[in-house]
Amino acid sequence: MTPCSACPHCESSDLYWHGWVRGLQRYLCKTCERTFSALTGTPLSNLHHKNKWLKYAQSMLRSETVRQAAVTTGIHRNTSFLWRHRILALVKSDQPQRLHGIIEADETYLLESQKGARHMKREARKRGGSATKRGISDEQVCVFLARDRTGQTLDCVTGKGPVTKVQLRDTLSPVLDKDSLLVSDGNPTY
């Protein structure tokens, strides 16, 4: 059996090896007769310099800027920008299908960033700044986190202001098992 178990185009498992492309094994699907590699359909497809990906990911973990990461890795700054967005898309798509057993949930609030917006709906803040209103307000974005004991973590942005029952239901219902135990703080919304 081949390391790739199914065709990304038609989901058929009837494949065979079909040479190499850019250092990766290429496969041919017998059903749809299309070729693919292990990276086809992923955010990392068609990216060059595979030997530099790990070094670039390490520079991202060190919170280096796009230009600093380009210098550290030895790539052009435009390539660094492209890679950063591809890796972030990969991380964003890595969400668990289900959470099992004991699940711990909490939310955190961050000031809304309108960086890059052509028309801001508020006065500009200098280097982060602080909210004009006290407590949790519509100036802050709610980031919801839920993690089970196996280490699978669900994270999402629910919206501005305090989290609501509707937002929690829409976020948690699709991923929670019916026999799960949800552990949270004293927020009455849960």
GIGIVEN-V339736 format. One record per pair of residues at least 24 apart in sequence whose C-alpha atoms are under 8 Angstrom apart, sorted by sequence separation. I is the first residue (numbers start at 1). J is the second residue. If there is no record, write none. Layout:
i: <I I>
j: <J J>
This chain:
i: <60 137 138 165 9 136 137 164 165 136 163 109 112 8 111 112 7 111 112 110 111 109 110 8 109 110 8 109 110 4 108 109 107 108 47 107 108 107 106 107 105 106 105 106 105 44 104 105 43 44 103 104 43 103 104 103 43 44 102 103 43 101 102 42 99 100 101 99 100 99 96 96 95 96 95 95 98 99 100 101 98 99 100 103 105 97 98 99 101 102 103 104 105 106 96 98 101 102 103 104 105 106 100 101 102 103 104 105 99 102>
j: <84 161 162 189 34 161 162 189 190 162 189 136 139 36 139 140 36 140 141 140 141 140 141 40 141 142 41 142 143 38 142 143 142 143 83 143 144 144 144 145 144 145 145 146 146 86 146 147 86 87 146 147 87 147 148 148 89 90 148 149 90 148 149 90 147 148 149 148 149 152 152 153 153 154 154 155 174 175 176 177 175 176 177 180 182 175 176 177 179 180 181 182 183 184 175 177 180 181 182 183 184 185 180 181 182 183 184 185 180 183>
